[in-house]
Amino acid sequence: SQQGEEDPQALSIQEGENATMNCSYKTSINNLQWYRQNSGRGLVHLILIRSNEREKHSGRLRVTLDTSKKSSSLLITASRAADTASYFCATDGSSNTGKLIFGQGTTLQVKP
Amino acid sequence: NAGVMQNPRHLVRRRGQEARLRCSPMKGHSHVYWYRQLPEEGLKFMVYLQKENIIDESGMPKERFSAEFPKEGPSILRIQQVVRGDSAAYFCASSPPGGPDTQYFGPGTRLTVL
């Protein structure tokens, strides 16, 4: 079964609104990462948060991590049509080999 | 600094043929990972390599699939005797020496088996 599971599976919002995506995982981790994938393209790394961090910001992105609940959230503020993509969380499962375990992803549609 | 490069971007094979997918990591990166993405799904880890070494192949199917990362040249993911179920997007990622940490992904190779 997937280590990371995103919720919701699909999200549709208007430009300017905020988008929140959640990710749950099962095992202990060293870090958790969020990636974006535009349709038919490769993955773009957005942000990495370590297990000893609770919150991290990067531009319009805000990521939180709650290791006690084994969950993370990605908030995109003031969304733009260009944010339309699939978003994946990935954990390393406390592995030292770097093997990433991805969730199924959240498909975000931002309507202009 | 060029990113991770993969070729070909699209590959069409008939059942029973061989598929070779190439990945050139970012300059200075010595860790290479291969992932497979089936339609409408997330990425699944296949194999992790360093130069001339397979570190973790726990995600590789037991038969027909192999990977290498030679001292010189790109990493190769090889699929022998392809079947329709092998149709997927195959992504390569690389990370710098000193720790896996952030992985930088290539654009992927989309394999279609007819």
Backbone of each chain as ProteinMPNN parsed JSONL, in Angstrom:
{"seq_chain_A": "SQQGEEDPQALSIQEGENATMNCSYKTSINNLQWYRQNSGRGLVHLILIRSNEREKHSGRLRVTLDTSKKSSSLLITASRAADTASYFCATDGSSNTGKLIFGQGTTLQVKP", "coords_chain_A": {"N_chain_A": [[0.854, -1.188, 0.0], [0.332, 2.345, -0.441], [2.716, 4.585, 0.908], [2.423, 7.329, 1.181], [-0.523, 9.18, 1.155], [-2.634, 11.247, -0.571], [-4.985, 13.847, -0.029], [-7.525, 16.092, -0.914], [-8.375, 13.861, -3.69], [-8.929, 15.227, -5.973], [-9.188, 18.691, -6.756], [-10.843, 21.701, -7.278], [-10.67, 25.072, -7.883], [-11.163, 28.681, -7.84], [-9.202, 31.173, -9.453], [-7.011, 32.991, -7.376], [-8.018, 32.08, -5.01], [-7.213, 30.079, -2.075], [-5.463, 26.96, -1.937], [-5.555, 23.863, -0.384], [-3.846, 20.93, 0.326], [-3.622, 17.639, 1.557], [-1.57, 15.162, 3.138], [-0.995, 11.882, 4.141], [0.96, 9.497, 5.914], [2.639, 6.368, 6.667], [4.879, 5.21, 8.014], [7.819, 5.974, 10.062], [9.784, 8.887, 9.283], [12.553, 10.599, 7.66], [12.434, 12.863, 6.17], [10.009, 14.816, 4.332], [8.701, 15.441, 1.152], [7.356, 17.663, -1.303], [6.086, 17.57, -4.564], [5.43, 18.861, -7.845], [3.574, 18.102, -10.746], [3.078, 18.797, -13.987], [0.667, 18.166, -16.538], [1.536, 15.311, -18.274], [4.23, 15.784, -17.999], [7.531, 16.011, -16.399], [8.522, 15.775, -12.894], [8.53, 18.481, -10.626], [10.47, 19.7, -8.06], [9.202, 21.02, -5.098], [9.322, 21.626, -2.29], [11.062, 20.69, 0.678], [10.662, 19.226, 3.799], [11.965, 18.633, 6.949], [11.993, 16.02, 9.436], [12.194, 17.132, 11.937], [11.163, 19.601, 11.708], [8.379, 21.844, 11.73], [6.994, 23.611, 10.183], [7.218, 25.198, 7.001], [8.112, 27.668, 4.616], [7.827, 28.786, 1.253], [7.852, 31.162, -0.976], [4.671, 31.391, -2.312], [3.95, 29.075, -1.136], [3.165, 26.991, 1.607], [4.13, 24.664, 3.909], [3.234, 22.215, 6.243], [4.091, 19.972, 8.892], [3.199, 17.242, 10.78], [4.396, 15.069, 12.812], [3.43, 13.446, 14.791], [0.888, 12.828, 14.033], [1.457, 11.805, 11.652], [1.23, 13.265, 9.224], [0.979, 15.744, 6.627], [0.597, 19.006, 5.225], [-0.004, 20.948, 2.314], [-0.175, 24.209, 1.408], [-1.268, 26.423, -0.973], [-1.214, 29.712, -1.605], [-3.227, 32.425, -2.865], [-3.907, 31.414, -5.517], [-3.013, 30.643, -8.947], [-3.832, 30.31, -12.427], [-1.742, 28.973, -13.601], [-0.928, 27.265, -11.632], [-2.287, 24.981, -11.918], [-2.102, 21.564, -11.86], [-0.791, 18.303, -10.958], [-0.18, 17.323, -7.635], [2.178, 15.879, -5.536], [3.025, 14.163, -2.568], [5.974, 12.924, -1.027], [7.75, 10.534, 0.78], [10.654, 9.469, 2.617], [10.588, 7.274, 4.142], [12.22, 6.857, 6.336], [14.4, 5.708, 5.269], [17.82, 5.194, 4.394], [18.618, 5.049, 1.872], [17.488, 6.764, 0.149], [15.308, 6.17, -1.301], [12.23, 7.13, -2.491], [8.851, 7.316, -1.505], [5.875, 7.663, -3.006], [2.691, 9.322, -2.877], [-0.681, 9.042, -4.202], [-1.38, 11.406, -5.3], [-2.753, 14.728, -5.698], [-4.981, 16.24, -7.828], [-5.031, 19.403, -8.991], [-7.075, 21.965, -10.114], [-7.11, 25.164, -11.287], [-9.229, 27.664, -11.94], [-9.459, 30.264, -14.298]], "CA_chain_A": [[0.0, 0.0, 0.0], [1.076, 3.576, -0.546], [3.156, 5.23, 2.128], [1.795, 8.627, 1.246], [-1.831, 9.259, 0.504], [-3.069, 12.632, -0.611], [-6.41, 14.116, 0.122], [-8.423, 15.259, -1.726], [-7.806, 13.355, -4.938], [-9.08, 16.294, -6.96], [-9.579, 19.962, -6.168], [-11.075, 22.718, -8.294], [-10.882, 26.364, -7.232], [-11.044, 29.858, -8.684], [-7.956, 31.932, -9.322], [-7.015, 33.897, -6.239], [-8.344, 31.336, -3.788], [-6.147, 29.228, -1.529], [-5.648, 25.522, -2.12], [-4.914, 23.06, 0.649], [-3.772, 19.502, 0.058], [-3.121, 16.918, 2.715], [-0.85, 13.917, 2.853], [-0.768, 11.05, 5.322], [1.937, 8.444, 5.665], [2.47, 5.293, 7.643], [6.064, 4.873, 8.81], [8.621, 7.129, 10.457], [10.458, 9.506, 8.137], [13.591, 11.604, 7.856], [11.912, 14.093, 5.592], [8.864, 14.697, 3.436], [8.857, 16.391, 0.062], [6.219, 17.891, -2.189], [6.438, 17.758, -5.963], [4.36, 19.217, -8.773], [3.697, 17.508, -12.068], [2.139, 19.266, -14.994], [0.17, 17.051, -17.332], [2.452, 14.734, -19.245], [5.604, 16.286, -17.829], [8.264, 15.486, -15.26], [8.202, 16.322, -11.578], [9.297, 19.638, -10.174], [10.569, 19.712, -6.615], [8.673, 22.26, -4.522], [9.784, 21.942, -0.948], [11.411, 19.568, 1.54], [10.56, 19.547, 5.221], [12.601, 17.568, 7.71], [11.13, 15.475, 10.491], [12.259, 17.968, 13.137], [10.563, 20.892, 11.38], [6.921, 21.816, 11.813], [6.411, 24.446, 9.139], [8.201, 25.769, 6.107], [7.509, 28.538, 3.605], [8.598, 29.092, 0.056], [6.978, 31.971, -1.822], [3.241, 31.225, -2.0], [3.751, 27.74, -0.585], [3.387, 26.781, 3.04], [4.035, 23.238, 4.224], [3.288, 21.863, 7.654], [4.357, 18.566, 9.153], [2.836, 16.776, 12.125], [4.896, 13.698, 12.858], [2.621, 12.654, 15.72], [-0.27, 12.371, 13.255], [1.974, 11.296, 10.382], [0.523, 13.98, 8.17], [1.54, 16.999, 6.152], [-0.301, 19.748, 4.35], [0.583, 21.935, 1.396], [-1.083, 25.328, 1.151], [-0.884, 27.361, -2.032], [-2.022, 30.919, -1.429], [-3.462, 33.276, -4.043], [-3.614, 30.508, -6.629], [-3.035, 31.142, -10.317], [-4.152, 29.263, -13.397], [-0.514, 28.217, -13.84], [-0.743, 26.278, -10.565], [-3.002, 23.769, -12.314], [-1.139, 20.468, -11.952], [-0.932, 17.293, -9.912], [0.757, 17.538, -6.539], [2.493, 14.626, -4.864], [3.952, 14.138, -1.446], [6.875, 11.769, -1.075], [8.517, 10.355, 2.004], [11.789, 8.566, 2.464], [10.344, 6.104, 4.98], [13.404, 6.75, 7.204], [15.426, 4.952, 4.573], [19.052, 5.909, 4.09], [18.963, 4.863, 0.47], [16.892, 7.82, -0.643], [14.109, 5.676, -1.986], [11.051, 7.938, -2.189], [7.56, 6.648, -1.626], [4.937, 8.694, -3.433], [1.262, 9.135, -2.799], [-1.391, 8.99, -5.48], [-1.437, 12.761, -5.834], [-3.957, 15.556, -5.754], [-5.068, 16.996, -9.078], [-5.552, 20.745, -8.722], [-7.461, 22.792, -11.257], [-7.362, 26.555, -10.923], [-9.987, 28.261, -13.05], [-9.178, 31.698, -14.419]], "C_chain_A": [[0.89, 1.238, 0.0], [1.489, 4.078, 0.823], [2.464, 6.559, 2.283], [0.463, 8.599, 0.532], [-2.311, 10.689, 0.598], [-4.586, 12.729, -0.531], [-6.605, 15.62, -0.081], [-7.726, 14.713, -2.966], [-7.877, 14.414, -6.018], [-9.634, 17.53, -6.283], [-9.718, 20.983, -7.28], [-11.417, 24.026, -7.597], [-10.788, 27.495, -8.251], [-9.691, 30.531, -8.426], [-8.07, 32.908, -8.16], [-7.342, 33.21, -4.926], [-7.127, 30.552, -3.314], [-6.497, 27.762, -1.762], [-4.88, 24.784, -1.031], [-4.996, 21.578, 0.29], [-3.134, 18.821, 1.253], [-2.482, 15.599, 2.302], [-0.69, 13.162, 4.157], [0.2, 9.937, 4.955], [1.938, 7.486, 6.841], [3.677, 5.062, 8.546], [6.795, 6.136, 9.251], [9.403, 7.632, 9.244], [11.634, 10.361, 8.589], [13.122, 12.945, 7.304], [10.718, 13.781, 4.698], [9.001, 15.786, 2.386], [7.55, 16.517, -0.704], [6.754, 18.193, -3.594], [5.201, 18.171, -6.743], [4.64, 18.552, -10.112], [2.63, 18.093, -12.97], [1.821, 18.102, -15.923], [1.192, 16.579, -18.353], [3.895, 15.17, -19.109], [6.277, 15.611, -16.631], [7.861, 16.166, -13.969], [9.124, 17.485, -11.244], [9.289, 19.643, -8.658], [10.103, 21.056, -6.084], [9.333, 22.597, -3.202], [10.08, 20.642, -0.195], [11.296, 20.027, 2.977], [11.099, 18.358, 6.003], [11.715, 17.186, 8.895], [11.158, 16.325, 11.762], [11.72, 19.39, 12.876], [9.047, 20.768, 11.406], [6.266, 22.599, 10.68], [7.538, 25.03, 8.297], [7.492, 26.573, 5.032], [8.446, 28.669, 2.415], [7.672, 29.847, -0.892], [5.534, 31.846, -1.392], [2.934, 29.855, -1.406], [4.019, 27.729, 0.913], [3.156, 25.295, 3.305], [4.1, 23.069, 5.731], [3.528, 20.368, 7.776], [4.009, 18.263, 10.6], [3.238, 15.312, 12.225], [4.09, 12.827, 13.819], [1.394, 12.091, 15.015], [0.15, 11.765, 11.918], [1.218, 11.949, 9.218], [1.239, 15.283, 7.834], [0.487, 17.696, 5.311], [0.499, 20.731, 3.508], [-0.493, 22.974, 1.125], [-0.489, 26.193, 0.054], [-1.785, 28.57, -1.891], [-2.148, 31.677, -2.743], [-3.182, 32.506, -5.324], [-3.748, 31.2, -7.982], [-3.369, 29.989, -11.249], [-2.932, 28.378, -13.662], [-0.22, 27.196, -12.752], [-1.48, 24.975, -10.877], [-2.008, 22.656, -12.605], [-1.551, 19.386, -10.961], [0.161, 17.498, -8.88], [0.92, 16.24, -5.764], [3.333, 14.887, -3.628], [4.785, 12.868, -1.559], [7.657, 11.712, 0.217], [9.67, 9.394, 1.742], [11.654, 7.349, 3.358], [11.491, 5.803, 5.913], [14.496, 5.889, 6.588], [16.675, 5.797, 4.374], [19.438, 5.764, 2.633], [18.338, 5.929, -0.413], [15.675, 7.412, -1.422], [12.905, 6.502, -1.55], [9.79, 7.133, -2.415], [6.521, 7.726, -1.861], [3.504, 8.303, -3.128], [0.649, 9.154, -4.187], [-1.549, 10.374, -6.108], [-2.79, 13.422, -5.709], [-3.912, 16.343, -7.054], [-5.754, 18.319, -8.787], [-5.874, 21.441, -10.032], [-7.787, 24.18, -10.749], [-8.007, 27.238, -12.127], [-9.729, 29.765, -13.105], [-10.441, 32.536, -14.231]], "O_chain_A": [[2.055, 1.179, 0.393], [0.718, 4.011, 1.781], [1.974, 6.896, 3.361], [0.343, 8.056, -0.566], [-2.391, 11.272, 1.679], [-5.329, 11.824, -0.911], [-5.881, 16.387, 0.554], [-6.587, 15.085, -3.246], [-6.999, 14.498, -6.877], [-10.442, 17.44, -5.359], [-8.832, 21.123, -8.123], [-12.357, 24.079, -6.804], [-10.38, 27.279, -9.392], [-9.131, 30.459, -7.332], [-9.095, 33.567, -7.984], [-6.985, 33.701, -3.855], [-6.149, 30.383, -4.043], [-7.667, 27.379, -1.782], [-3.703, 25.054, -0.791], [-6.067, 21.049, -0.007], [-2.221, 19.359, 1.879], [-2.81, 15.014, 1.27], [-0.292, 13.74, 5.168], [0.244, 9.494, 3.807], [1.324, 7.748, 7.875], [3.512, 4.75, 9.725], [6.428, 7.242, 8.853], [9.649, 6.884, 8.298], [11.705, 10.79, 9.741], [13.374, 14.003, 7.88], [10.46, 12.627, 4.358], [9.373, 16.918, 2.696], [6.744, 15.587, -0.743], [7.711, 18.944, -3.783], [4.073, 17.869, -6.354], [5.786, 18.453, -10.55], [1.433, 17.909, -12.745], [2.614, 17.173, -16.07], [1.653, 17.353, -19.192], [4.699, 14.947, -20.014], [5.688, 14.77, -15.952], [6.976, 17.021, -13.948], [10.319, 17.471, -11.538], [8.227, 19.597, -8.037], [10.544, 22.105, -6.553], [9.84, 23.702, -3.008], [9.421, 19.625, -0.411], [11.782, 21.1, 3.332], [10.728, 17.213, 5.744], [10.819, 17.929, 9.294], [10.239, 16.244, 12.578], [11.821, 20.265, 13.736], [8.501, 19.7, 11.132], [5.145, 22.303, 10.267], [8.633, 25.315, 8.782], [6.404, 26.207, 4.587], [9.669, 28.663, 2.548], [6.81, 29.248, -1.534], [5.192, 32.154, -0.25], [1.768, 29.518, -1.2], [4.953, 28.357, 1.412], [2.109, 24.747, 2.962], [4.914, 23.697, 6.408], [3.205, 19.598, 6.871], [4.465, 18.939, 11.522], [2.51, 14.426, 11.777], [4.069, 11.604, 13.677], [0.915, 11.009, 15.356], [-0.681, 11.277, 11.153], [0.653, 11.274, 8.358], [1.989, 15.836, 8.638], [-0.405, 17.056, 4.755], [1.526, 21.263, 3.931], [-1.588, 22.646, 0.668], [0.655, 26.638, 0.148], [-3.002, 28.457, -2.044], [-1.288, 31.581, -3.618], [-2.327, 32.894, -6.119], [-4.474, 32.18, -8.144], [-3.204, 28.823, -10.889], [-3.07, 27.181, -13.915], [0.651, 26.343, -12.928], [-1.31, 23.981, -10.172], [-1.167, 22.788, -13.494], [-2.528, 19.533, -10.226], [1.3, 17.811, -9.226], [-0.055, 15.591, -5.386], [4.237, 15.723, -3.638], [4.342, 11.867, -2.12], [8.166, 12.727, 0.691], [9.66, 8.621, 0.784], [12.52, 6.474, 3.339], [11.73, 4.645, 6.257], [15.394, 5.404, 7.278], [16.573, 7.011, 4.201], [20.464, 6.291, 2.2], [18.631, 5.99, -1.608], [15.077, 8.224, -2.128], [12.596, 6.564, -0.36], [9.673, 6.374, -3.377], [6.312, 8.598, -1.017], [3.147, 7.125, -3.119], [1.341, 9.265, -5.199], [-1.82, 10.495, -7.303], [-3.826, 12.763, -5.626], [-2.931, 17.026, -7.346], [-6.916, 18.351, -8.384], [-5.046, 21.498, -10.942], [-8.643, 24.349, -9.88], [-7.398, 27.367, -13.189], [-9.775, 30.45, -12.083], [-10.384, 33.764, -14.301]]}, "seq_chain_B": "NAGVMQNPRHLVRRRGQEARLRCSPMKGHSHVYWYRQLPEEGLKFMVYLQKENIIDESGMPKERFSAEFPKEGPSILRIQQVVRGDSAAYFCASSPPGGPDTQYFGPGTRLTVL", "coords_chain_B": {"N_chain_B": [[23.497, 25.08, -15.708], [22.673, 22.039, -16.755], [19.673, 20.179, -16.421], [18.404, 16.989, -15.248], [18.636, 14.622, -17.767], [16.756, 12.759, -20.055], [16.431, 10.197, -22.435], [15.007, 8.105, -25.006], [12.324, 10.58, -25.303], [9.883, 9.635, -25.962], [8.909, 6.338, -26.608], [8.198, 3.654, -28.631], [7.339, 0.334, -28.687], [7.003, -3.027, -29.89], [5.32, -5.896, -28.602], [7.503, -8.167, -27.014], [9.85, -7.024, -27.915], [12.892, -5.218, -27.082], [13.418, -2.614, -24.705], [15.289, 0.301, -24.202], [16.166, 2.678, -21.93], [17.494, 5.828, -21.288], [19.398, 7.792, -18.991], [20.826, 10.753, -18.001], [22.385, 12.085, -15.303], [22.202, 15.129, -13.341], [24.896, 17.446, -13.525], [27.62, 16.625, -11.543], [26.143, 15.077, -9.856], [25.863, 11.935, -8.267], [24.14, 9.973, -7.642], [21.543, 7.98, -8.787], [18.158, 7.412, -9.541], [15.429, 5.351, -10.475], [12.046, 5.525, -11.419], [8.682, 4.399, -11.88], [5.702, 5.327, -13.481], [2.449, 4.565, -13.66], [-0.548, 5.058, -15.641], [-2.585, 7.61, -14.28], [-1.634, 7.239, -11.717], [0.558, 7.477, -8.829], [4.173, 7.824, -8.561], [6.275, 4.959, -8.589], [8.925, 3.555, -6.886], [11.783, 2.082, -8.372], [14.622, 1.414, -8.661], [17.823, 2.151, -7.216], [20.868, 3.611, -7.894], [24.404, 3.973, -7.719], [27.514, 5.072, -9.147], [28.538, 2.364, -10.987], [27.41, 0.639, -9.165], [24.641, -1.108, -7.796], [22.446, -0.038, -5.483], [19.95, -0.27, -4.227], [17.489, -2.298, -5.231], [14.926, -2.963, -4.764], [12.448, -2.375, -5.839], [12.339, -3.317, -8.364], [10.973, -5.322, -10.922], [11.216, -8.883, -10.881], [11.974, -10.236, -13.152], [13.082, -9.64, -16.484], [13.697, -6.927, -16.252], [16.387, -4.652, -15.897], [19.076, -2.642, -14.624], [21.686, -0.235, -14.96], [24.54, 1.746, -14.111], [27.075, 2.898, -15.43], [30.643, 3.547, -15.107], [31.394, 5.467, -16.939], [29.255, 7.449, -18.914], [25.626, 7.36, -19.474], [22.995, 6.35, -17.16], [21.271, 3.291, -17.622], [18.133, 1.903, -18.138], [16.844, -1.153, -18.73], [14.525, -3.05, -20.473], [13.556, -6.167, -21.182], [11.913, -8.159, -23.684], [9.325, -6.849, -23.861], [6.024, -6.269, -22.532], [2.496, -5.465, -22.777], [1.733, -4.414, -20.335], [3.943, -3.074, -19.475], [3.812, -0.575, -20.425], [4.138, 2.732, -19.65], [5.144, 5.724, -17.877], [8.497, 6.41, -17.414], [10.602, 7.597, -15.04], [13.598, 9.242, -14.269], [15.716, 10.208, -11.616], [18.072, 12.325, -9.951], [20.568, 12.863, -7.427], [22.842, 14.764, -5.391], [26.227, 13.842, -4.273], [26.852, 12.735, -0.897], [24.46, 12.396, 0.277], [21.074, 11.342, -0.138], [18.644, 13.022, -0.012], [17.115, 15.825, -1.563], [15.686, 15.007, -4.636], [16.135, 15.366, -8.068], [14.179, 15.481, -10.882], [14.026, 14.028, -14.144], [12.514, 14.624, -17.439], [11.192, 12.352, -18.135], [10.511, 9.19, -19.797], [8.197, 8.1, -22.035], [6.871, 5.075, -22.46], [5.369, 3.06, -24.81], [3.794, 0.092, -25.425], [2.949, -1.866, -28.065]], "CA_chain_B": [[23.627, 23.679, -15.276], [21.576, 21.293, -17.346], [18.991, 19.296, -15.502], [18.457, 15.57, -15.56], [18.211, 14.409, -19.143], [16.33, 11.412, -20.376], [16.053, 9.955, -23.818], [14.168, 9.051, -25.729], [11.175, 11.074, -24.557], [8.796, 8.709, -26.283], [9.437, 5.099, -27.173], [7.155, 2.703, -28.984], [7.877, -1.001, -28.934], [6.028, -4.12, -30.023], [5.503, -6.954, -27.605], [8.634, -9.045, -27.262], [11.069, -6.286, -28.216], [13.613, -4.68, -25.941], [13.386, -1.158, -24.541], [16.426, 0.859, -23.47], [15.888, 4.041, -21.525], [18.744, 6.426, -20.833], [19.291, 8.901, -18.049], [22.062, 11.443, -17.637], [22.086, 12.879, -14.106], [22.708, 16.499, -13.296], [26.35, 17.52, -13.368], [28.041, 16.558, -10.148], [25.325, 14.127, -9.107], [26.367, 10.572, -8.391], [23.078, 9.04, -7.265], [20.492, 7.916, -9.801], [16.976, 6.635, -9.152], [14.419, 5.142, -11.515], [10.675, 5.369, -10.952], [7.71, 4.127, -12.939], [4.385, 5.9, -13.22], [1.356, 4.049, -14.483], [-1.558, 6.096, -15.848], [-3.433, 8.032, -13.155], [-1.086, 6.802, -10.442], [1.798, 8.105, -8.386], [5.405, 7.159, -8.972], [6.714, 3.814, -7.8], [10.374, 3.377, -6.903], [12.274, 0.847, -8.979], [16.007, 1.074, -8.358], [18.718, 3.242, -6.844], [22.227, 3.244, -8.287], [25.549, 4.871, -7.759], [28.402, 4.65, -10.226], [28.947, 0.955, -11.028], [26.827, -0.125, -8.06], [23.209, -1.088, -7.52], [22.332, 0.096, -4.033], [18.638, -0.753, -3.787], [16.661, -2.678, -6.393], [13.754, -3.604, -4.177], [11.252, -2.093, -6.621], [12.489, -3.839, -9.725], [10.402, -6.652, -11.185], [12.265, -9.906, -10.788], [12.395, -10.708, -14.471], [13.067, -8.798, -17.694], [14.154, -5.557, -15.986], [17.725, -4.5, -15.338], [19.552, -1.253, -14.652], [23.102, -0.058, -14.726], [25.049, 3.112, -14.107], [28.508, 2.632, -15.618], [31.601, 4.588, -14.716], [31.26, 6.52, -17.949], [28.019, 7.381, -19.681], [24.367, 7.497, -18.744], [22.366, 5.178, -16.567], [20.391, 2.614, -18.572], [17.101, 0.978, -17.67], [16.616, -2.066, -19.853], [13.372, -3.941, -20.316], [13.57, -7.187, -22.239], [10.652, -8.831, -24.031], [8.291, -5.988, -23.276], [4.608, -6.652, -22.599], [1.648, -4.265, -22.76], [1.713, -3.878, -18.976], [5.12, -2.235, -19.241], [3.509, 0.778, -20.894], [4.136, 3.642, -18.499], [6.177, 6.758, -17.926], [9.636, 6.039, -16.58], [11.312, 8.802, -14.645], [14.893, 9.144, -13.627], [16.028, 11.331, -10.739], [19.441, 12.276, -9.445], [20.865, 13.686, -6.25], [24.302, 14.951, -5.262], [26.89, 12.989, -3.286], [26.72, 13.211, 0.472], [23.148, 12.12, 0.852], [19.996, 11.336, -1.127], [17.913, 14.28, 0.125], [16.271, 16.244, -2.67], [15.923, 14.349, -5.917], [15.755, 16.197, -9.212], [13.637, 14.545, -11.85], [14.051, 14.273, -15.572], [11.196, 14.775, -18.058], [10.554, 11.055, -18.301], [10.361, 8.491, -21.079], [6.892, 7.451, -22.114], [6.966, 3.834, -23.207], [4.114, 2.46, -25.269], [3.989, -1.237, -25.995], [1.807, -2.189, -28.93]], "C_chain_B": [[22.43, 22.917, -15.81], [20.971, 20.385, -16.292], [19.211, 17.846, -15.87], [17.91, 15.366, -16.973], [17.846, 12.953, -19.354], [16.067, 11.323, -21.876], [15.875, 8.471, -24.065], [13.024, 9.569, -24.856], [9.968, 10.174, -24.776], [9.408, 7.5, -26.981], [8.273, 4.148, -27.429], [7.823, 1.373, -29.322], [6.729, -1.983, -29.139], [6.348, -5.152, -28.962], [6.669, -7.86, -27.983], [9.933, -8.321, -27.572], [11.724, -5.812, -26.929], [13.475, -3.16, -25.908], [14.595, -0.738, -23.719], [16.156, 2.327, -23.2], [17.157, 4.604, -20.901], [18.498, 7.619, -19.939], [20.676, 9.466, -17.77], [21.767, 12.337, -16.439], [22.616, 14.299, -14.251], [24.216, 16.456, -13.053], [26.693, 17.504, -11.881], [27.233, 15.591, -9.301], [25.811, 12.705, -9.348], [25.34, 9.518, -8.004], [21.977, 9.117, -8.326], [19.375, 6.986, -9.322], [16.087, 6.489, -10.371], [13.072, 4.891, -10.851], [9.775, 5.085, -12.149], [6.367, 4.72, -12.521], [3.381, 5.311, -14.2], [0.3, 5.137, -14.62], [-2.395, 6.347, -14.594], [-2.91, 7.556, -11.807], [0.135, 7.622, -10.062], [2.993, 7.308, -8.859], [5.752, 6.024, -8.026], [8.225, 3.641, -7.98], [10.738, 2.054, -7.555], [13.661, 0.492, -8.466], [16.798, 2.335, -8.064], [20.144, 2.785, -7.141], [23.207, 4.372, -7.994], [26.478, 4.336, -8.835], [28.85, 3.197, -10.017], [28.369, 0.12, -9.885], [25.319, 0.0, -8.027], [23.058, -1.09, -6.007], [21.033, -0.506, -3.509], [17.813, -1.061, -5.023], [15.377, -3.335, -5.933], [12.474, -3.375, -4.973], [11.294, -2.632, -8.037], [11.753, -5.173, -9.856], [11.524, -7.676, -11.297], [12.796, -10.32, -12.148], [12.29, -9.571, -15.482], [13.617, -7.395, -17.481], [15.574, -5.578, -15.424], [18.128, -3.037, -15.457], [21.042, -1.238, -14.394], [23.443, 1.422, -14.741], [26.567, 2.975, -14.21], [29.368, 3.817, -15.197], [31.537, 5.776, -15.673], [29.93, 6.36, -18.657], [26.782, 7.389, -18.807], [23.97, 6.213, -18.019], [21.379, 4.606, -17.583], [19.398, 1.76, -17.799], [16.711, 0.135, -18.874], [15.445, -2.978, -19.526], [13.386, -4.903, -21.491], [12.176, -7.752, -22.447], [9.456, -8.077, -23.456], [6.897, -6.561, -23.495], [3.794, -5.367, -22.447], [1.639, -3.614, -21.374], [2.914, -3.037, -18.624], [4.899, -0.8, -19.709], [3.331, 1.698, -19.697], [5.104, 4.778, -18.801], [7.268, 6.364, -16.951], [10.452, 7.297, -16.31], [12.623, 8.447, -13.964], [15.07, 10.384, -12.752], [17.476, 11.205, -10.297], [19.573, 13.156, -8.216], [22.377, 13.743, -6.077], [24.917, 13.98, -4.27], [26.709, 13.573, -1.888], [25.357, 12.95, 1.061], [22.068, 12.205, -0.186], [19.208, 12.645, -1.117], [17.043, 14.613, -1.084], [16.671, 15.536, -3.95], [15.364, 15.233, -7.021], [15.39, 15.268, -10.356], [13.853, 15.009, -13.284], [12.648, 14.333, -16.128], [10.479, 13.461, -18.29], [10.625, 10.506, -19.714], [9.022, 7.796, -21.043], [6.994, 6.251, -23.057], [5.573, 3.33, -23.542], [4.439, 1.135, -25.919], [2.738, -1.617, -26.779], [1.492, -3.686, -28.906]], "O_chain_B": [[21.301, 23.13, -15.367], [21.657, 19.891, -15.397], [20.073, 17.51, -16.683], [16.847, 15.882, -17.319], [18.534, 12.043, -18.892], [15.551, 12.255, -22.493], [16.52, 7.654, -23.407], [12.789, 9.034, -23.773], [9.143, 9.983, -23.883], [10.297, 7.624, -27.823], [7.467, 3.88, -26.538], [8.746, 1.307, -30.134], [5.627, -1.789, -28.625], [7.479, -5.268, -28.492], [6.8, -8.268, -29.137], [11.006, -8.92, -27.505], [11.184, -5.982, -25.836], [13.423, -2.506, -26.949], [14.895, -1.33, -22.682], [15.945, 3.117, -24.121], [17.81, 3.946, -20.091], [17.527, 8.357, -20.103], [21.583, 8.744, -17.355], [20.968, 13.266, -16.555], [23.377, 14.611, -15.167], [24.729, 15.52, -12.44], [26.138, 18.258, -11.082], [27.594, 15.313, -8.158], [26.126, 12.32, -10.474], [25.625, 8.32, -8.032], [21.543, 10.204, -8.706], [19.631, 5.916, -8.77], [16.001, 7.394, -11.2], [12.965, 4.158, -9.867], [10.07, 5.479, -13.277], [5.957, 4.624, -11.364], [3.461, 5.534, -15.408], [0.253, 6.051, -13.797], [-2.85, 5.41, -13.938], [-3.676, 7.479, -10.846], [0.676, 8.369, -10.877], [2.85, 6.253, -9.478], [5.548, 6.12, -6.816], [8.725, 3.589, -9.104], [10.089, 1.034, -7.324], [13.868, -0.584, -7.906], [16.507, 3.419, -8.57], [20.573, 1.718, -6.701], [22.865, 5.554, -8.023], [26.244, 3.255, -9.375], [29.458, 2.859, -9.001], [28.813, -1.008, -9.669], [24.776, 1.09, -8.208], [23.486, -2.025, -5.331], [21.021, -1.171, -2.473], [17.477, -0.153, -5.782], [14.809, -4.169, -6.638], [11.505, -4.114, -4.796], [10.366, -2.416, -8.816], [11.892, -6.049, -9.002], [12.629, -7.371, -11.747], [13.956, -10.715, -12.269], [11.485, -8.653, -15.321], [13.974, -6.731, -18.454], [15.914, -6.413, -14.587], [17.594, -2.294, -16.28], [21.587, -2.103, -13.708], [22.722, 2.238, -15.314], [27.262, 2.941, -13.195], [28.879, 4.923, -14.967], [31.616, 6.933, -15.261], [29.524, 5.24, -18.967], [26.863, 7.42, -17.579], [24.54, 5.145, -18.243], [20.73, 5.352, -18.316], [19.777, 0.991, -16.915], [16.297, 0.661, -19.908], [15.382, -3.589, -18.459], [13.247, -4.499, -22.645], [11.366, -7.816, -21.522], [8.683, -8.617, -22.664], [6.624, -7.236, -24.488], [4.316, -4.326, -22.047], [1.546, -2.392, -21.264], [2.922, -2.359, -17.597], [5.705, 0.085, -19.42], [2.478, 1.466, -18.841], [5.783, 4.791, -19.827], [6.994, 6.024, -15.8], [10.925, 7.965, -17.23], [12.724, 7.488, -13.199], [14.627, 11.475, -13.11], [18.036, 10.109, -10.274], [18.782, 14.075, -8.001], [23.099, 12.871, -6.56], [24.192, 13.353, -3.497], [26.445, 14.765, -1.73], [25.119, 13.251, 2.231], [22.132, 13.074, -1.055], [19.124, 13.31, -2.15], [16.309, 13.753, -1.571], [17.85, 15.475, -4.301], [14.263, 15.773, -6.913], [16.164, 14.396, -10.749], [13.862, 16.202, -13.587], [11.682, 14.122, -15.394], [9.29, 13.449, -18.607], [10.776, 11.244, -20.687], [8.739, 7.005, -20.143], [7.174, 6.393, -24.267], [4.716, 3.192, -22.669], [5.252, 1.058, -26.84], [1.633, -1.681, -26.241], [0.56, -4.132, -29.576]]}, "name": "protein", "num_of_chains": 2, "seq": "SQQGEEDPQALSIQEGENATMNCSYKTSINNLQWYRQNSGRGLVHLILIRSNEREKHSGRLRVTLDTSKKSSSLLITASRAADTASYFCATDGSSNTGKLIFGQGTTLQVKPNAGVMQNPRHLVRRRGQEARLRCSPMKGHSHVYWYRQLPEEGLKFMVYLQKENIIDESGMPKERFSAEFPKEGPSILRIQQVVRGDSAAYFCASSPPGGPDTQYFGPGTRLTVL"}
